[in-house]
Amino acid sequence: MSDFTPTAGSVTMFTTTWCGYCRRLKSQMEREGIGFTEVDIERLPEAADVVMSLNGGNQTVPTVIFPDGSAATNPSIAQVKARLA
């Protein structure tokens, strides 16, 4: 498995192209100046496996990984900012 852990001050966000919650969080992070790497789980099966391992077998997106290796499923922008603080 590849390491999807982001660098300090940024996050890795697992998404799909059709996920409205993903688009919303992406635009909020862009507005707040939070760096992120977007990974489409439908294009990268390895990423889908990571998401399923974090969400009890479900491909729930957005799933966000933080620099400390922790993860959150469908976090609010406030939760993302707090975890990066």
SEFIZA-3560 file (N, C-alpha, C; in Angstrom, 3 decimals):
REM SEFIZA-3560
<numar><xx>0.849</xx><yy>-1.195</yy><zz>0.000</zz><atom>N</atom></numar>
<numar><xx>0.000</xx><yy>0.000</yy><zz>0.000</zz><atom>CA</atom></numar>
<numar><xx>0.883</xx><yy>1.244</yy><zz>0.000</zz><atom>C</atom></numar>
<numar><xx>0.533</xx><yy>2.202</yy><zz>-0.835</zz><atom>N</atom></numar>
<numar><xx>1.259</xx><yy>3.471</yy><zz>-0.871</zz><atom>CA</atom></numar>
<numar><xx>0.933</xx><yy>4.279</yy><zz>0.371</zz><atom>C</atom></numar>
<numar><xx>1.789</xx><yy>5.185</yy><zz>0.679</zz><atom>N</atom></numar>
<numar><xx>1.580</xx><yy>6.049</yy><zz>1.835</zz><atom>CA</atom></numar>
<numar><xx>0.828</xx><yy>7.294</yy><zz>1.391</zz><atom>C</atom></numar>
<numar><xx>-0.399</xx><yy>7.445</yy><zz>1.859</zz><atom>N</atom></numar>
<numar><xx>-1.216</xx><yy>8.602</yy><zz>1.501</zz><atom>CA</atom></numar>
<numar><xx>-1.135</xx><yy>9.699</yy><zz>2.561</zz><atom>C</atom></numar>
<numar><xx>-0.224</xx><yy>9.561</yy><zz>3.539</zz><atom>N</atom></numar>
<numar><xx>-0.114</xx><yy>10.563</yy><zz>4.591</zz><atom>CA</atom></numar>
<numar><xx>0.435</xx><yy>11.866</yy><zz>4.004</zz><atom>C</atom></numar>
<numar><xx>-0.287</xx><yy>12.970</yy><zz>4.221</zz><atom>N</atom></numar>
<numar><xx>0.136</xx><yy>14.252</yy><zz>3.650</zz><atom>CA</atom></numar>
<numar><xx>1.268</xx><yy>14.900</yy><zz>4.436</zz><atom>C</atom></numar>
<numar><xx>1.838</xx><yy>15.923</yy><zz>3.833</zz><atom>N</atom></numar>
<numar><xx>2.859</xx><yy>16.705</yy><zz>4.520</zz><atom>CA</atom></numar>
<numar><xx>2.194</xx><yy>17.643</yy><zz>5.524</zz><atom>C</atom></numar>
<numar><xx>2.981</xx><yy>18.167</yy><zz>6.429</zz><atom>N</atom></numar>
<numar><xx>2.472</xx><yy>19.059</yy><zz>7.462</zz><atom>CA</atom></numar>
<numar><xx>1.688</xx><yy>20.218</yy><zz>6.848</zz><atom>C</atom></numar>
<numar><xx>0.543</xx><yy>20.533</yy><zz>7.439</zz><atom>N</atom></numar>
<numar><xx>-0.264</xx><yy>21.663</yy><zz>6.991</zz><atom>CA</atom></numar>
<numar><xx>-1.189</xx><yy>21.366</yy><zz>5.833</zz><atom>C</atom></numar>
<numar><xx>-1.193</xx><yy>20.107</yy><zz>5.353</zz><atom>N</atom></numar>
<numar><xx>-2.080</xx><yy>19.752</yy><zz>4.254</zz><atom>CA</atom></numar>
<numar><xx>-2.789</xx><yy>18.440</yy><zz>4.588</zz><atom>C</atom></numar>
<numar><xx>-3.721</xx><yy>18.049</yy><zz>3.725</zz><atom>N</atom></numar>
<numar><xx>-4.461</xx><yy>16.813</yy><zz>3.932</zz><atom>CA</atom></numar>
<numar><xx>-4.529</xx><yy>16.034</yy><zz>2.619</zz><atom>C</atom></numar>
<numar><xx>-4.829</xx><yy>14.752</yy><zz>2.731</zz><atom>N</atom></numar>
<numar><xx>-5.160</xx><yy>13.934</yy><zz>1.578</zz><atom>CA</atom></numar>
<numar><xx>-6.663</xx><yy>13.700</yy><zz>1.643</zz><atom>C</atom></numar>
<numar><xx>-7.358</xx><yy>13.997</yy><zz>0.554</zz><atom>N</atom></numar>
<numar><xx>-8.816</xx><yy>13.833</yy><zz>0.531</zz><atom>CA</atom></numar>
<numar><xx>-9.185</xx><yy>12.805</yy><zz>-0.530</zz><atom>C</atom></numar>
<numar><xx>-9.810</xx><yy>11.724</yy><zz>-0.084</zz><atom>N</atom></numar>
<numar><xx>-10.299</xx><yy>10.694</yy><zz>-0.990</zz><atom>CA</atom></numar>
<numar><xx>-11.688</xx><yy>11.084</yy><zz>-1.455</zz><atom>C</atom></numar>
<numar><xx>-11.913</xx><yy>11.038</yy><zz>-2.773</zz><atom>N</atom></numar>
<numar><xx>-13.145</xx><yy>11.550</yy><zz>-3.366</zz><atom>CA</atom></numar>
<numar><xx>-13.638</xx><yy>10.642</yy><zz>-4.491</zz><atom>C</atom></numar>
<numar><xx>-14.796</xx><yy>11.019</yy><zz>-5.035</zz><atom>N</atom></numar>
<numar><xx>-15.270</xx><yy>10.527</yy><zz>-6.330</zz><atom>CA</atom></numar>
<numar><xx>-15.690</xx><yy>11.762</yy><zz>-7.125</zz><atom>C</atom></numar>
<numar><xx>-15.832</xx><yy>11.600</yy><zz>-8.421</zz><atom>N</atom></numar>
<numar><xx>-16.195</xx><yy>12.751</yy><zz>-9.261</zz><atom>CA</atom></numar>
<numar><xx>-17.619</xx><yy>13.216</yy><zz>-9.014</zz><atom>C</atom></numar>
<numar><xx>-18.482</xx><yy>12.322</yy><zz>-8.556</zz><atom>N</atom></numar>
<numar><xx>-19.908</xx><yy>12.638</yy><zz>-8.408</zz><atom>CA</atom></numar>
<numar><xx>-20.311</xx><yy>13.011</yy><zz>-6.986</zz><atom>C</atom></numar>
<numar><xx>-19.374</xx><yy>13.090</yy><zz>-6.071</zz><atom>N</atom></numar>
<numar><xx>-19.676</xx><yy>13.339</yy><zz>-4.645</zz><atom>CA</atom></numar>
<numar><xx>-19.837</xx><yy>14.826</yy><zz>-4.366</zz><atom>C</atom></numar>
<numar><xx>-21.057</xx><yy>15.242</yy><zz>-4.050</zz><atom>N</atom></numar>
<numar><xx>-21.330</xx><yy>16.639</yy><zz>-3.725</zz><atom>CA</atom></numar>
<numar><xx>-20.637</xx><yy>17.102</yy><zz>-2.452</zz><atom>C</atom></numar>
<numar><xx>-20.574</xx><yy>16.240</yy><zz>-1.452</zz><atom>N</atom></numar>
<numar><xx>-19.889</xx><yy>16.595</yy><zz>-0.204</zz><atom>CA</atom></numar>
<numar><xx>-18.402</xx><yy>16.817</yy><zz>-0.457</zz><atom>C</atom></numar>
<numar><xx>-17.838</xx><yy>16.031</yy><zz>-1.374</zz><atom>N</atom></numar>
<numar><xx>-16.426</xx><yy>16.197</yy><zz>-1.735</zz><atom>CA</atom></numar>
<numar><xx>-16.190</xx><yy>17.557</yy><zz>-2.390</zz><atom>C</atom></numar>
<numar><xx>-17.055</xx><yy>17.911</yy><zz>-3.334</zz><atom>N</atom></numar>
<numar><xx>-16.912</xx><yy>19.204</yy><zz>-4.021</zz><atom>CA</atom></numar>
<numar><xx>-17.027</xx><yy>20.358</yy><zz>-3.029</zz><atom>C</atom></numar>
<numar><xx>-17.965</xx><yy>20.245</yy><zz>-2.097</zz><atom>N</atom></numar>
<numar><xx>-18.147</xx><yy>21.315</yy><zz>-1.110</zz><atom>CA</atom></numar>
<numar><xx>-16.907</xx><yy>21.463</yy><zz>-0.238</zz><atom>C</atom></numar>
<numar><xx>-16.406</xx><yy>20.350</yy><zz>0.293</zz><atom>N</atom></numar>
<numar><xx>-15.230</xx><yy>20.421</yy><zz>1.166</zz><atom>CA</atom></numar>
<numar><xx>-14.015</xx><yy>20.926</yy><zz>0.392</zz><atom>C</atom></numar>
<numar><xx>-13.864</xx><yy>20.487</yy><zz>-0.841</zz><atom>N</atom></numar>
<numar><xx>-12.743</xx><yy>20.940</yy><zz>-1.682</zz><atom>CA</atom></numar>
<numar><xx>-12.788</xx><yy>22.453</yy><zz>-1.859</zz><atom>C</atom></numar>
<numar><xx>-13.958</xx><yy>23.005</yy><zz>-2.185</zz><atom>N</atom></numar>
<numar><xx>-14.056</xx><yy>24.457</yy><zz>-2.379</zz><atom>CA</atom></numar>
<numar><xx>-13.826</xx><yy>25.206</yy><zz>-1.072</zz><atom>C</atom></numar>
<numar><xx>-14.282</xx><yy>24.645</yy><zz>0.041</zz><atom>N</atom></numar>
<numar><xx>-14.056</xx><yy>25.300</yy><zz>1.337</zz><atom>CA</atom></numar>
<numar><xx>-12.571</xx><yy>25.301</yy><zz>1.691</zz><atom>C</atom></numar>
<numar><xx>-11.894</xx><yy>24.194</yy><zz>1.437</zz><atom>N</atom></numar>
<numar><xx>-10.457</xx><yy>24.152</yy><zz>1.735</zz><atom>CA</atom></numar>
<numar><xx>-9.688</xx><yy>25.103</yy><zz>0.826</zz><atom>C</atom></numar>
<numar><xx>-10.080</xx><yy>25.187</yy><zz>-0.442</zz><atom>N</atom></numar>
<numar><xx>-9.436</xx><yy>26.150</yy><zz>-1.346</zz><atom>CA</atom></numar>
<numar><xx>-9.629</xx><yy>27.571</yy><zz>-0.836</zz><atom>C</atom></numar>
<numar><xx>-10.835</xx><yy>27.896</yy><zz>-0.393</zz><atom>N</atom></numar>
<numar><xx>-11.135</xx><yy>29.232</yy><zz>0.118</zz><atom>CA</atom></numar>
<numar><xx>-10.332</xx><yy>29.541</yy><zz>1.376</zz><atom>C</atom></numar>
<numar><xx>-10.116</xx><yy>28.519</yy><zz>2.205</zz><atom>N</atom></numar>
<numar><xx>-9.371</xx><yy>28.707</yy><zz>3.461</zz><atom>CA</atom></numar>
<numar><xx>-7.860</xx><yy>28.602</yy><zz>3.274</zz><atom>C</atom></numar>
<numar><xx>-7.413</xx><yy>28.275</yy><zz>2.067</zz><atom>N</atom></numar>
<numar><xx>-5.985</xx><yy>28.162</yy><zz>1.811</zz><atom>CA</atom></numar>
<numar><xx>-5.356</xx><yy>26.899</yy><zz>2.367</zz><atom>C</atom></numar>
<numar><xx>-6.159</xx><yy>25.846</yy><zz>2.551</zz><atom>N</atom></numar>
<numar><xx>-5.641</xx><yy>24.582</yy><zz>3.065</zz><atom>CA</atom></numar>
<numar><xx>-5.185</xx><yy>23.727</yy><zz>1.880</zz><atom>C</atom></numar>
<numar><xx>-3.938</xx><yy>23.320</yy><zz>1.918</zz><atom>N</atom></numar>
<numar><xx>-3.406</xx><yy>22.483</yy><zz>0.852</zz><atom>CA</atom></numar>
<numar><xx>-3.951</xx><yy>21.072</yy><zz>0.954</zz><atom>C</atom></numar>
<numar><xx>-4.227</xx><yy>20.471</yy><zz>-0.189</zz><atom>N</atom></numar>
<numar><xx>-4.719</xx><yy>19.096</yy><zz>-0.170</zz><atom>CA</atom></numar>
<numar><xx>-4.348</xx><yy>18.382</yy><zz>-1.457</zz><atom>C</atom></numar>
<numar><xx>-4.278</xx><yy>17.067</yy><zz>-1.331</zz><atom>N</atom></numar>
<numar><xx>-4.104</xx><yy>16.194</yy><zz>-2.477</zz><atom>CA</atom></numar>
<numar><xx>-5.398</xx><yy>15.416</yy><zz>-2.632</zz><atom>C</atom></numar>
<numar><xx>-6.007</xx><yy>15.504</yy><zz>-3.804</zz><atom>N</atom></numar>
<numar><xx>-7.265</xx><yy>14.813</yy><zz>-4.058</zz><atom>CA</atom></numar>
<numar><xx>-6.970</xx><yy>13.471</yy><zz>-4.725</zz><atom>C</atom></numar>
<numar><xx>-7.575</xx><yy>12.407</yy><zz>-4.192</zz><atom>N</atom></numar>
<numar><xx>-7.366</xx><yy>11.068</yy><zz>-4.723</zz><atom>CA</atom></numar>
<numar><xx>-8.739</xx><yy>10.476</yy><zz>-5.053</zz><atom>C</atom></numar>
<numar><xx>-8.984</xx><yy>10.202</yy><zz>-6.333</zz><atom>N</atom></numar>
<numar><xx>-10.259</xx><yy>9.638</yy><zz>-6.796</zz><atom>CA</atom></numar>
<numar><xx>-10.226</xx><yy>8.125</yy><zz>-6.587</zz><atom>C</atom></numar>
<numar><xx>-11.076</xx><yy>7.633</yy><zz>-5.685</zz><atom>N</atom></numar>
<numar><xx>-11.051</xx><yy>6.205</yy><zz>-5.356</zz><atom>CA</atom></numar>
<numar><xx>-11.583</xx><yy>5.332</yy><zz>-6.495</zz><atom>C</atom></numar>
<numar><xx>-12.286</xx><yy>5.927</yy><zz>-7.447</zz><atom>N</atom></numar>
<numar><xx>-12.773</xx><yy>5.145</yy><zz>-8.580</zz><atom>CA</atom></numar>
<numar><xx>-11.684</xx><yy>4.941</yy><zz>-9.635</zz><atom>C</atom></numar>
<numar><xx>-10.654</xx><yy>5.765</yy><zz>-9.586</zz><atom>N</atom></numar>
<numar><xx>-9.542</xx><yy>5.639</yy><zz>-10.538</zz><atom>CA</atom></numar>
<numar><xx>-8.362</xx><yy>4.884</yy><zz>-9.944</zz><atom>C</atom></numar>
<numar><xx>-8.327</xx><yy>4.774</yy><zz>-8.624</zz><atom>N</atom></numar>
<numar><xx>-7.189</xx><yy>4.153</yy><zz>-7.950</zz><atom>CA</atom></numar>
<numar><xx>-7.709</xx><yy>3.117</yy><zz>-6.945</zz><atom>C</atom></numar>
<numar><xx>-7.811</xx><yy>1.858</yy><zz>-7.345</zz><atom>N</atom></numar>
<numar><xx>-8.360</xx><yy>0.822</yy><zz>-6.453</zz><atom>CA</atom></numar>
<numar><xx>-7.641</xx><yy>0.744</yy><zz>-5.109</zz><atom>C</atom></numar>
<numar><xx>-6.358</xx><yy>1.015</yy><zz>-5.115</zz><atom>N</atom></numar>
<numar><xx>-5.587</xx><yy>1.009</yy><zz>-3.874</zz><atom>CA</atom></numar>
<numar><xx>-6.141</xx><yy>2.044</yy><zz>-2.889</zz><atom>C</atom></numar>
<numar><xx>-6.559</xx><yy>3.197</yy><zz>-3.404</zz><atom>N</atom></numar>
<numar><xx>-7.144</xx><yy>4.241</yy><zz>-2.550</zz><atom>CA</atom></numar>
<numar><xx>-8.498</xx><yy>3.797</yy><zz>-2.018</zz><atom>C</atom></numar>
<numar><xx>-9.284</xx><yy>3.112</yy><zz>-2.855</zz><atom>N</atom></numar>
<numar><xx>-10.582</xx><yy>2.602</yy><zz>-2.393</zz><atom>CA</atom></numar>
<numar><xx>-10.378</xx><yy>1.627</yy><zz>-1.239</zz><atom>C</atom></numar>
<numar><xx>-9.329</xx><yy>0.815</yy><zz>-1.309</zz><atom>N</atom></numar>
<numar><xx>-9.030</xx><yy>-0.125</yy><zz>-0.222</zz><atom>CA</atom></numar>
<numar><xx>-8.713</xx><yy>0.611</yy><zz>1.072</zz><atom>C</atom></numar>
<numar><xx>-7.966</xx><yy>1.721</yy><zz>0.969</zz><atom>N</atom></numar>
<numar><xx>-7.639</xx><yy>2.520</yy><zz>2.151</zz><atom>CA</atom></numar>
<numar><xx>-8.917</xx><yy>3.079</yy><zz>2.759</zz><atom>C</atom></numar>
<numar><xx>-9.780</xx><yy>3.647</yy><zz>1.924</zz><atom>N</atom></numar>
<numar><xx>-11.042</xx><yy>4.226</yy><zz>2.410</zz><atom>CA</atom></numar>
<numar><xx>-11.894</xx><yy>3.153</yy><zz>3.081</zz><atom>C</atom></numar>
<numar><xx>-11.985</xx><yy>1.986</yy><zz>2.469</zz><atom>N</atom></numar>
<numar><xx>-12.782</xx><yy>0.907</yy><zz>3.070</zz><atom>CA</atom></numar>
<numar><xx>-12.200</xx><yy>0.463</yy><zz>4.400</zz><atom>C</atom></numar>
<numar><xx>-10.861</xx><yy>0.453</yy><zz>4.514</zz><atom>N</atom></numar>
<numar><xx>-10.243</xx><yy>0.042</yy><zz>5.776</zz><atom>CA</atom></numar>
<numar><xx>-10.526</xx><yy>1.050</yy><zz>6.892</zz><atom>C</atom></numar>
<numar><xx>-10.738</xx><yy>2.309</yy><zz>6.521</zz><atom>N</atom></numar>
<numar><xx>-11.012</xx><yy>3.357</yy><zz>7.514</zz><atom>CA</atom></numar>
<numar><xx>-12.492</xx><yy>3.493</yy><zz>7.846</zz><atom>C</atom></numar>
<numar><xx>-13.363</xx><yy>2.914</yy><zz>7.013</zz><atom>N</atom></numar>
<numar><xx>-14.805</xx><yy>3.128</yy><zz>7.156</zz><atom>CA</atom></numar>
<numar><xx>-15.593</xx><yy>1.825</yy><zz>7.219</zz><atom>C</atom></numar>
<numar><xx>-15.048</xx><yy>0.846</yy><zz>7.926</zz><atom>N</atom></numar>
<numar><xx>-15.777</xx><yy>-0.394</yy><zz>8.156</zz><atom>CA</atom></numar>
<numar><xx>-16.211</xx><yy>-1.113</yy><zz>6.886</zz><atom>C</atom></numar>
<numar><xx>-15.389</xx><yy>-1.045</yy><zz>5.841</zz><atom>N</atom></numar>
<numar><xx>-15.696</xx><yy>-1.730</yy><zz>4.597</zz><atom>CA</atom></numar>
<numar><xx>-16.466</xx><yy>-0.899</yy><zz>3.592</zz><atom>C</atom></numar>
<numar><xx>-16.830</xx><yy>0.328</yy><zz>3.964</zz><atom>N</atom></numar>
<numar><xx>-17.600</xx><yy>1.205</yy><zz>3.073</zz><atom>CA</atom></numar>
<numar><xx>-16.691</xx><yy>2.177</yy><zz>2.335</zz><atom>C</atom></numar>
<numar><xx>-17.066</xx><yy>2.507</yy><zz>1.115</zz><atom>N</atom></numar>
<numar><xx>-16.315</xx><yy>3.486</yy><zz>0.325</zz><atom>CA</atom></numar>
<numar><xx>-16.928</xx><yy>4.875</yy><zz>0.546</zz><atom>C</atom></numar>
<numar><xx>-16.877</xx><yy>5.347</yy><zz>1.778</zz><atom>N</atom></numar>
<numar><xx>-17.472</xx><yy>6.623</yy><zz>2.150</zz><atom>CA</atom></numar>
<numar><xx>-16.503</xx><yy>7.760</yy><zz>1.860</zz><atom>C</atom></numar>
<numar><xx>-16.966</xx><yy>8.737</yy><zz>1.085</zz><atom>N</atom></numar>
<numar><xx>-16.156</xx><yy>9.905</yy><zz>0.769</zz><atom>CA</atom></numar>
<numar><xx>-16.960</xx><yy>11.170</yy><zz>1.052</zz><atom>C</atom></numar>
<numar><xx>-16.319</xx><yy>12.282</yy><zz>1.368</zz><atom>N</atom></numar>
<numar><xx>-14.870</xx><yy>12.411</yy><zz>1.474</zz><atom>CA</atom></numar>
<numar><xx>-14.327</xx><yy>11.791</yy><zz>2.757</zz><atom>C</atom></numar>
<numar><xx>-13.223</xx><yy>11.098</yy><zz>2.613</zz><atom>N</atom></numar>
<numar><xx>-12.433</xx><yy>10.646</yy><zz>3.751</zz><atom>CA</atom></numar>
<numar><xx>-11.129</xx><yy>11.420</yy><zz>3.670</zz><atom>C</atom></numar>
<numar><xx>-10.755</xx><yy>12.022</yy><zz>4.789</zz><atom>N</atom></numar>
<numar><xx>-9.586</xx><yy>12.903</yy><zz>4.837</zz><atom>CA</atom></numar>
<numar><xx>-8.539</xx><yy>12.298</yy><zz>5.767</zz><atom>C</atom></numar>
<numar><xx>-7.295</xx><yy>12.275</yy><zz>5.305</zz><atom>N</atom></numar>
<numar><xx>-6.173</xx><yy>11.840</yy><zz>6.143</zz><atom>CA</atom></numar>
<numar><xx>-5.338</xx><yy>13.070</yy><zz>6.488</zz><atom>C</atom></numar>
<numar><xx>-4.977</xx><yy>13.152</yy><zz>7.767</zz><atom>N</atom></numar>
<numar><xx>-4.215</xx><yy>14.291</yy><zz>8.283</zz><atom>CA</atom></numar>
<numar><xx>-2.734</xx><yy>13.921</yy><zz>8.417</zz><atom>C</atom></numar>
<numar><xx>-1.861</xx><yy>14.928</yy><zz>8.568</zz><atom>N</atom></numar>
<numar><xx>-0.412</xx><yy>14.656</yy><zz>8.647</zz><atom>CA</atom></numar>
<numar><xx>-0.019</xx><yy>13.702</yy><zz>9.773</zz><atom>C</atom></numar>
<numar><xx>-0.802</xx><yy>13.644</yy><zz>10.848</zz><atom>N</atom></numar>
<numar><xx>-0.463</xx><yy>12.745</yy><zz>11.960</zz><atom>CA</atom></numar>
<numar><xx>-0.911</xx><yy>11.307</yy><zz>11.688</zz><atom>C</atom></numar>
<numar><xx>-1.519</xx><yy>11.079</yy><zz>10.504</zz><atom>N</atom></numar>
<numar><xx>-1.959</xx><yy>9.732</yy><zz>10.149</zz><atom>CA</atom></numar>
<numar><xx>-3.389</xx><yy>9.432</yy><zz>10.535</zz><atom>C</atom></numar>
<numar><xx>-4.017</xx><yy>10.338</yy><zz>11.290</zz><atom>N</atom></numar>
<numar><xx>-5.410</xx><yy>10.130</yy><zz>11.661</zz><atom>CA</atom></numar>
<numar><xx>-6.306</xx><yy>10.450</yy><zz>10.462</zz><atom>C</atom></numar>
<numar><xx>-7.575</xx><yy>10.038</yy><zz>10.559</zz><atom>N</atom></numar>
<numar><xx>-8.497</xx><yy>10.239</yy><zz>9.448</zz><atom>CA</atom></numar>
<numar><xx>-9.852</xx><yy>10.696</yy><zz>9.968</zz><atom>C</atom></numar>
<numar><xx>-10.626</xx><yy>11.313</yy><zz>9.076</zz><atom>N</atom></numar>
<numar><xx>-11.993</xx><yy>11.723</yy><zz>9.394</zz><atom>CA</atom></numar>
<numar><xx>-12.843</xx><yy>11.496</yy><zz>8.145</zz><atom>C</atom></numar>
<numar><xx>-14.080</xx><yy>11.073</yy><zz>8.378</zz><atom>N</atom></numar>
<numar><xx>-15.011</xx><yy>10.841</yy><zz>7.284</zz><atom>CA</atom></numar>
<numar><xx>-16.005</xx><yy>11.979</yy><zz>7.224</zz><atom>C</atom></numar>
<numar><xx>-16.102</xx><yy>12.606</yy><zz>6.057</zz><atom>N</atom></numar>
<numar><xx>-17.001</xx><yy>13.737</yy><zz>5.816</zz><atom>CA</atom></numar>
<numar><xx>-16.875</xx><yy>14.820</yy><zz>6.888</zz><atom>C</atom></numar>
<numar><xx>-15.651</xx><yy>15.294</yy><zz>7.144</zz><atom>N</atom></numar>
<numar><xx>-15.478</xx><yy>16.328</yy><zz>8.171</zz><atom>CA</atom></numar>
<numar><xx>-15.957</xx><yy>17.690</yy><zz>7.670</zz><atom>C</atom></numar>
<numar><xx>-16.313</xx><yy>18.532</yy><zz>8.623</zz><atom>N</atom></numar>
<numar><xx>-16.630</xx><yy>19.925</yy><zz>8.287</zz><atom>CA</atom></numar>
<numar><xx>-15.321</xx><yy>20.670</yy><zz>8.093</zz><atom>C</atom></numar>
<numar><xx>-15.394</xx><yy>21.838</yy><zz>7.472</zz><atom>N</atom></numar>
<numar><xx>-14.190</xx><yy>22.653</yy><zz>7.300</zz><atom>CA</atom></numar>
<numar><xx>-13.635</xx><yy>23.059</yy><zz>8.664</zz><atom>C</atom></numar>
<numar><xx>-14.512</xx><yy>23.286</yy><zz>9.642</zz><atom>N</atom></numar>
<numar><xx>-14.054</xx><yy>23.629</yy><zz>10.999</zz><atom>CA</atom></numar>
<numar><xx>-13.264</xx><yy>22.481</yy><zz>11.613</zz><atom>C</atom></numar>
<numar><xx>-13.712</xx><yy>21.253</yy><zz>11.378</zz><atom>N</atom></numar>
<numar><xx>-12.986</xx><yy>20.098</yy><zz>11.908</zz><atom>CA</atom></numar>
<numar><xx>-11.623</xx><yy>19.952</yy><zz>11.238</zz><atom>C</atom></numar>
<numar><xx>-11.575</xx><yy>20.186</yy><zz>9.926</zz><atom>N</atom></numar>
<numar><xx>-10.290</xx><yy>20.109</yy><zz>9.216</zz><atom>CA</atom></numar>
<numar><xx>-9.332</xx><yy>21.161</yy><zz>9.759</zz><atom>C</atom></numar>
<numar><xx>-9.809</xx><yy>22.395</yy><zz>9.892</zz><atom>N</atom></numar>
<numar><xx>-8.952</xx><yy>23.476</yy><zz>10.393</zz><atom>CA</atom></numar>
<numar><xx>-8.454</xx><yy>23.171</yy><zz>11.801</zz><atom>C</atom></numar>
<numar><xx>-9.335</xx><yy>22.639</yy><zz>12.659</zz><atom>N</atom></numar>
<numar><xx>-8.955</xx><yy>22.339</yy><zz>14.037</zz><atom>CA</atom></numar>
<numar><xx>-7.893</xx><yy>21.245</yy><zz>14.086</zz><atom>C</atom></numar>
<numar><xx>-8.011</xx><yy>20.234</yy><zz>13.227</zz><atom>N</atom></numar>
<numar><xx>-7.061</xx><yy>19.125</yy><zz>13.230</zz><atom>CA</atom></numar>
<numar><xx>-5.706</xx><yy>19.563</yy><zz>12.682</zz><atom>C</atom></numar>
<numar><xx>-5.682</xx><yy>20.593</yy><zz>11.848</zz><atom>N</atom></numar>
<numar><xx>-4.422</xx><yy>21.091</yy><zz>11.290</zz><atom>CA</atom></numar>
<numar><xx>-3.774</xx><yy>22.160</yy><zz>12.160</zz><atom>C</atom></numar>
<numar><xx>-4.514</xx><yy>22.666</yy><zz>13.126</zz><atom>N</atom></numar>
<numar><xx>-4.008</xx><yy>23.762</yy><zz>13.979</zz><atom>CA</atom></numar>
<numar><xx>-2.852</xx><yy>23.311</yy><zz>14.859</zz><atom>C</atom></numar>
//
